[in-house]
Amino acid sequence: MIVDPDKTRIGWIGLGVMGRSMCGHLIDRGFLATVYTRTPKTADSVLAKGAEWADGPKVVAEQSDVVFTIVGFPSDVREVVLGPDGALAGCEAGDVLVDMTTSEPSLAVEIYESARAKGVASVDAPVSGGDIGAQEARLSIMIGGDEEIVEALGPCWDAMGDTIVRQGGPGAGQHTKMVNQTLIASGMIGVCEGLLYAYRAGLDLDTVMRSVASGAAGSWSLSNLGTRMIANNFDPGFFVEHFVKDMGIALAEASRMKLELPGLALAHQLYTEVQAQGGGKKGTHALHLAIARLSDIDWEGR
């Protein structure tokens, strides 16, 4: 298989916060694209770049050689890939399905097997890096699938990310993303608590950041999301409701493997509270607001 912008037509399903930037980068590299998303307005930016609209996932696949999906939940993945009007129904032998949603490893394996029965290749390739990483094509892409297919898709990976690693066979990309989310979840609690300590101690938050962000306590979350917390900007780079979903998948997989993850369980509990308080559509750093309330701190009104 050879993937080339001059010969390979891509399909893209899901044009949310990250998907529209990712698809846009592929178009910028010369790929012709056919797209579909449940909220047509979000397709405006890629349609302006020359993408063509299709009326559903099956139609996207019928017009494409490689179909990318990045939607919200495993149930959405199942619908847009395996449903009667899903992408697989529109694929022909030799086509490739690439799911970049953070989803269940078992579903990735199921898609792989269903696709293989039809002569279609399937790859799971969830990403990390948030909205900024998507906009700047600096995503970390964690890939599960057959080595030959993963290598052939190199021009696509290069258009979207700067850390591209095949982790193994089908489902391995999704398992790696669960590792990623577990690391982020517990770390985010520390970022929130550290900034709240600084605030209650009467320190200048920006000055504190100058000292701690570049030292051993530094992290991507602190440097990128801590500054948003300080500025009271809780717009989503990644939705709380999607993070709750991811942690639920990780905890279920951990239970299946007879693995106890108390830090992740605590983070999941706290994030579920954020969602219950109406913050499901806020960014993951909105955890800060829920933890602030535990100490009767009105962070947004400070």
C-alpha positions as CSV (number, residue, x, y, z in Angstrom):
1,M,0.0,0.0,0.0
2,I,1.2,3.5,-0.9
3,V,-0.3,6.6,0.7
4,D,0.4,9.7,-1.4
5,P,-1.5,13.1,-1.5
6,D,-1.7,12.9,-5.2
7,K,-3.2,9.4,-5.3
8,T,-4.9,8.8,-1.9
9,R,-8.2,10.3,-1.1
10,I,-9.0,10.6,2.6
11,G,-12.3,10.6,4.5
12,W,-12.8,12.3,7.8
13,I,-15.6,11.7,10.3
14,G,-15.7,14.0,13.4
15,L,-14.7,17.7,13.2
16,G,-14.7,18.7,16.8
17,V,-12.2,20.7,18.8
18,M,-9.3,18.6,17.6
19,G,-10.6,16.8,14.5
20,R,-11.0,19.9,12.3
21,S,-7.4,21.0,12.9
22,M,-6.1,17.5,12.2
23,C,-8.2,17.2,9.0
24,G,-7.1,20.7,8.0
25,H,-3.4,19.7,8.2
26,L,-4.0,16.7,5.9
27,I,-5.7,19.0,3.3
28,D,-2.8,21.5,3.6
29,R,-0.5,18.6,2.7
30,G,-2.4,18.1,-0.5
31,F,-4.9,15.3,0.4
32,L,-8.3,15.5,-1.2
33,A,-10.9,15.0,1.6
34,T,-14.5,14.0,2.0
35,V,-15.9,14.8,5.4
36,Y,-18.9,14.3,7.6
37,T,-19.7,15.4,11.1
38,R,-23.0,15.5,13.1
39,T,-22.7,19.3,13.6
40,P,-22.3,20.6,10.0
41,K,-21.2,24.1,11.2
42,T,-18.0,22.7,12.5
43,A,-17.0,21.6,9.0
44,D,-16.8,25.2,7.7
45,S,-13.0,25.5,8.1
46,V,-12.2,22.4,6.2
47,L,-14.9,23.0,3.5
48,A,-13.2,26.4,3.0
49,K,-10.0,24.5,2.3
50,G,-11.6,22.5,-0.4
51,A,-13.0,19.4,1.4
52,E,-16.2,17.9,0.1
53,W,-19.3,17.2,2.3
54,A,-20.9,13.8,2.5
55,D,-24.2,12.9,4.0
56,G,-23.0,10.1,6.3
57,P,-20.1,7.9,7.3
58,K,-20.9,5.2,4.7
59,V,-20.8,7.8,1.9
60,V,-17.5,9.2,3.2
61,A,-16.0,5.7,2.9
62,E,-17.4,5.1,-0.5
63,Q,-15.5,8.1,-1.7
64,S,-12.2,7.5,0.2
65,D,-9.2,5.2,0.4
66,V,-8.3,6.0,4.0
67,V,-11.1,7.0,6.5
68,F,-10.2,8.7,9.7
69,T,-12.7,8.9,12.6
70,I,-12.4,11.0,15.8
71,V,-15.7,11.2,17.7
72,G,-16.8,11.4,21.3
73,F,-17.5,8.0,22.9
74,P,-17.1,4.3,22.1
75,S,-20.8,4.1,21.3
76,D,-20.2,6.8,18.7
77,V,-17.3,4.8,17.3
78,R,-19.4,1.7,17.0
79,E,-22.1,3.6,15.2
80,V,-19.9,5.5,12.7
81,V,-17.7,2.5,11.9
82,L,-19.6,-0.7,12.4
83,G,-23.2,0.6,12.1
84,P,-25.4,-0.3,9.1
85,D,-24.6,3.1,7.6
86,G,-21.1,3.2,9.1
87,A,-17.8,3.6,7.4
88,L,-17.0,-0.1,7.1
89,A,-20.2,-0.7,5.2
90,G,-18.9,1.8,2.5
91,C,-15.3,0.4,2.4
92,E,-13.9,-1.8,-0.3
93,A,-11.1,-4.4,0.0
94,G,-7.8,-2.5,0.3
95,D,-9.2,0.5,2.1
96,V,-8.0,1.6,5.6
97,L,-9.9,2.6,8.7
98,V,-8.1,4.8,11.2
99,D,-9.9,5.5,14.5
100,M,-8.3,8.3,16.4
101,T,-10.9,8.5,19.1
102,T,-9.9,7.6,22.6
103,S,-11.9,4.4,22.9
104,E,-12.0,0.9,24.3
105,P,-9.1,-1.4,23.4
106,S,-11.6,-4.3,23.0
107,L,-13.6,-2.2,20.4
108,A,-10.4,-1.5,18.5
109,V,-9.8,-5.3,18.2
110,E,-13.4,-5.9,17.2
111,I,-13.2,-3.3,14.4
112,Y,-9.9,-4.8,13.3
113,E,-11.4,-8.3,13.0
114,S,-14.6,-7.1,11.3
115,A,-12.6,-5.0,8.8
116,R,-10.1,-7.9,8.1
117,A,-13.1,-10.1,7.2
118,K,-13.9,-7.7,4.4
119,G,-10.3,-7.2,3.3
120,V,-10.1,-3.8,4.9
121,A,-7.2,-2.7,7.2
122,S,-7.9,-1.1,10.6
123,V,-5.7,1.0,12.9
124,D,-6.4,2.5,16.3
125,A,-4.5,5.7,16.8
126,P,-5.6,7.9,19.7
127,V,-3.7,11.1,20.3
128,S,-2.5,13.4,23.1
129,G,-1.7,17.1,23.0
130,G,-5.1,18.8,23.2
131,D,-6.4,21.6,21.1
132,I,-3.0,23.3,20.9
133,G,-1.2,20.2,19.8
134,A,-3.8,19.6,17.1
135,Q,-3.6,23.2,15.9
136,E,0.2,23.1,15.8
137,A,0.5,19.5,14.4
138,R,2.4,18.5,17.5
139,L,0.3,15.6,18.6
140,S,1.6,12.4,20.2
141,I,0.0,9.6,18.2
142,M,-0.2,6.2,19.8
143,I,-0.8,3.5,17.2
144,G,-2.0,-0.1,17.2
145,G,-2.2,-2.1,14.0
146,D,-0.3,-4.0,11.4
147,E,3.2,-2.6,11.0
148,E,3.0,-2.4,7.1
149,I,-0.2,-0.4,7.2
150,V,1.1,1.9,10.0
151,E,4.3,2.6,8.0
152,A,2.3,3.3,4.8
153,L,0.3,5.9,6.6
154,G,3.5,7.9,7.5
155,P,2.6,10.9,5.4
156,C,-0.7,11.3,7.3
157,W,0.9,10.9,10.7
158,D,3.6,13.4,9.8
159,A,0.9,16.0,8.9
160,M,-0.7,15.8,12.3
161,G,1.9,14.9,15.0
162,D,5.6,15.0,16.0
163,T,5.7,11.9,18.2
164,I,4.5,8.9,16.3
165,V,5.0,5.4,17.8
166,R,3.5,2.1,16.9
167,Q,2.8,0.3,20.2
168,G,1.9,-3.1,18.8
169,G,-1.1,-4.9,17.3
170,P,-4.8,-3.9,17.4
171,G,-5.8,-2.3,20.6
172,A,-2.2,-1.4,21.7
173,G,-2.7,2.3,20.8
174,Q,-5.8,2.5,23.0
175,H,-4.1,0.8,25.9
176,T,-1.2,3.3,25.6
177,K,-3.7,6.1,25.7
178,M,-5.1,4.7,28.9
179,V,-1.6,5.0,30.4
180,N,-1.5,8.6,29.2
181,Q,-4.8,9.5,30.7
182,T,-3.9,7.8,34.0
183,L,-0.7,9.9,34.2
184,I,-2.6,13.1,33.5
185,A,-5.5,12.5,35.9
186,S,-3.5,12.2,39.1
187,G,-1.1,14.9,38.0
188,M,-3.9,17.4,37.4
189,I,-4.9,17.0,41.1
190,G,-1.4,18.2,42.0
191,V,-1.6,21.2,39.7
192,C,-4.9,22.3,41.2
193,E,-3.8,21.8,44.8
194,G,-0.5,23.6,44.2
195,L,-2.1,26.7,42.8
196,L,-4.8,26.7,45.5
197,Y,-2.0,26.5,48.2
198,A,-0.2,29.5,46.5
199,Y,-3.5,31.5,46.4
200,R,-4.4,30.8,50.0
201,A,-0.8,31.7,51.1
202,G,-1.2,35.1,49.5
203,L,1.5,34.5,46.8
204,D,1.4,36.1,43.4
205,L,0.4,33.2,41.1
206,D,2.3,34.3,38.0
207,T,5.4,34.8,40.1
208,V,5.0,31.3,41.6
209,M,4.7,29.8,38.1
210,R,8.1,31.4,37.2
211,S,9.8,29.4,39.9
212,V,8.0,26.0,39.8
213,A,7.1,25.5,36.1
214,S,10.8,25.0,35.0
215,G,11.9,22.8,38.0
216,A,11.2,19.3,39.0
217,A,7.5,20.1,39.6
218,G,7.1,21.2,36.0
219,S,4.7,19.4,33.7
220,W,2.7,20.0,30.5
221,S,-0.5,20.4,32.5
222,L,1.1,23.0,34.8
223,S,2.6,25.1,32.0
224,N,-0.3,24.9,29.6
225,L,-3.4,24.5,31.8
226,G,-2.1,26.2,35.0
227,T,-1.9,29.4,33.2
228,R,-5.4,29.0,31.9
229,M,-6.6,28.4,35.5
230,I,-4.9,31.5,36.7
231,A,-6.6,33.5,33.9
232,N,-10.0,32.0,34.6
233,N,-10.1,30.5,31.2
234,F,-11.8,27.2,31.4
235,D,-12.7,26.8,27.7
236,P,-12.1,23.2,26.5
237,G,-9.0,22.0,24.9
238,F,-10.4,18.6,25.9
239,F,-13.9,18.2,27.4
240,V,-14.4,17.1,31.0
241,E,-17.1,14.6,29.9
242,H,-14.7,12.9,27.5
243,F,-12.0,12.7,30.2
244,V,-14.5,11.1,32.6
245,K,-15.2,8.6,29.8
246,D,-11.5,7.9,29.3
247,M,-10.9,7.3,33.1
248,G,-13.9,5.0,33.2
249,I,-12.4,2.9,30.3
250,A,-9.0,2.8,32.1
251,L,-10.6,1.8,35.4
252,A,-12.6,-1.0,33.7
253,E,-9.5,-2.3,32.0
254,A,-7.6,-2.1,35.2
255,S,-10.3,-4.1,37.0
256,R,-10.2,-6.7,34.2
257,M,-6.4,-7.0,34.7
258,K,-6.9,-7.2,38.5
259,L,-5.0,-3.9,38.9
260,E,-5.7,-1.4,41.7
261,L,-5.3,2.3,40.7
262,P,-6.4,4.4,43.7
263,G,-5.1,7.7,42.3
264,L,-7.0,7.3,39.1
265,A,-10.1,6.3,41.1
266,L,-9.9,9.5,43.1
267,A,-9.4,11.6,40.0
268,H,-12.4,9.9,38.4
269,Q,-14.5,10.7,41.5
270,L,-13.5,14.3,41.5
271,Y,-14.1,14.8,37.8
272,T,-17.5,13.1,38.0
273,E,-18.3,15.9,40.6
274,V,-17.2,18.5,38.1
275,Q,-19.6,17.0,35.5
276,A,-22.4,16.8,38.1
277,Q,-21.9,20.5,38.7
278,G,-22.5,21.3,35.1
279,G,-18.9,21.4,33.9
280,G,-19.0,18.6,31.4
281,K,-18.3,20.9,28.5
282,K,-15.5,22.8,30.2
283,G,-11.9,21.9,29.8
284,T,-10.3,19.3,31.9
285,H,-8.6,22.0,34.0
286,A,-12.0,22.9,35.4
287,L,-11.2,20.3,38.1
288,H,-9.6,23.3,39.7
289,L,-13.1,24.8,40.4
290,A,-14.4,21.7,42.1
291,I,-11.3,21.4,44.3
292,A,-11.5,25.1,45.2
293,R,-15.1,24.7,46.4
294,L,-13.9,22.1,48.9
295,S,-12.1,25.0,50.7
296,D,-14.9,27.5,50.1
297,I,-12.8,29.4,47.5
298,D,-14.8,31.2,44.8
299,W,-11.9,31.0,42.2
300,E,-13.8,32.7,39.4
301,G,-14.9,35.5,41.6
302,R,-11.6,36.0,43.4
